[in-house]
């Protein structure tokens, strides 16, 4: 079973325009088309798109996503390079999580301070 560009976009949470852009940027291999020339996405295509959206959502630059796609197309001989790319990205994600946890501590502190001040005024 295959999906139209709109169905695939909805399933992965992107716009049809973004899916087409991903294809133009080389992040997605050209997908199959039906007899009328319309894109038809397979479950495998959608799985790849889900991975790309996760990478993007975690802040991976498009150039790194493109590099990953190129490596994946080259097959198993690039496993080490793909792992290294993901490890470097994981390190950036973990650093960002640590920053967000620090930011959250400040927010929680301010919320507590304002709550105490409001209670004192009552």
N, C-alpha and C positions, 0 to 999 in steps of 0.2 A: 504494500500500500504506500502511496506517495501523497505528498501534500503540495498545495499551491504555495506560492511565495507568501501570500497573506496568512494562510494556515500555519506555515512554518514560523513566520514572524510572530504570530500570536503565541505560539507554543513556547518560544524562547524569550519572549518579552522584548522584542526589537521591532522596529518598523520595517516594512518591505523595502523602503529606501535604504536603510542601514544594511539589510541583507545583500542588496545589490552592490552597495559600496564595499562590503567585505569581499565580495567576489572580485570586484574591480581591483581591489588592493592586494589580491593574491592570498588573502586569509582563508578563502574557501575555494576549493577547486571548482571549476565550472560544473554546475549541477546538470543532471539530465533534463531533457525537455520533451514535452509531448509533441504530438504530430502538428500541433498549431504553433509550436515554438515557445510555449510557455514553460517556465521553470517548474520542475517537479522535484521536491525534496524527499529523500528517503529518511528512515529513522536514523541511519548512520550519519547522514548530513546534519540532522537535527542534533544528534549527540555531539558532533563536532562544534556546532554553533553554541550549544550549551557551555562547552568548555571555553570557547572564545569569550562568551559573555562573562563567565566567572573570572577569567584572566583580566578582562577589561575592568570589571567591577572592583577587582583587587588592585587596580592601578597599574597593570602591566602596560608599558608603552606599546603603541601599535607596531613600532619597528621590531620590538622583541616578539610580539605575536606573529609578525610576518616571518621572522627568523625561525620561530618554532614550526610554523607551517612548512617552511622550506625544508627544515631538518626532517620533519615527519614524512614528507614525501620521498625522502631519500632512503627510507627504510631503516632496518635494524642497525646498520653500521653507524648511525647517529645517536644511538641510545644514550651514550655517555654525554654527548653535547646537549641533548634534550634534558637529561637529568640535571646537568650543571646549570642550564638556563632556569629550570624550575627551582633549584636550590637557591640561586641568587635572588629570584623573585620572592621565594618564601622568606628569606632574610629581610627583604624590604617590607614585606607584609607584617612580619613579626615586629619590626621596628615601629611601623605605623600603629600597630595594635598597642604597643607600649606607650606611644605618645598619646593615643586616644584614652588609655586608662588613666594617665596623668591628668589629661584634660577633664575626664569624668570626675576625678577626685576633687578638682577645683569647683566644678559645677555642684557636686554634692555638698561641699563645704558651704558655698554661697547659699544654696537652698536651705541648709540647716540654720545658717545665720539669720536669714530673712524670716524663717519660720519662728525662731526664738524672738526676734524683734517684734513680729506681729503679735505673738502671744503676750509679750510684755506690755504692748499698747492696749490690750483688751482689758 
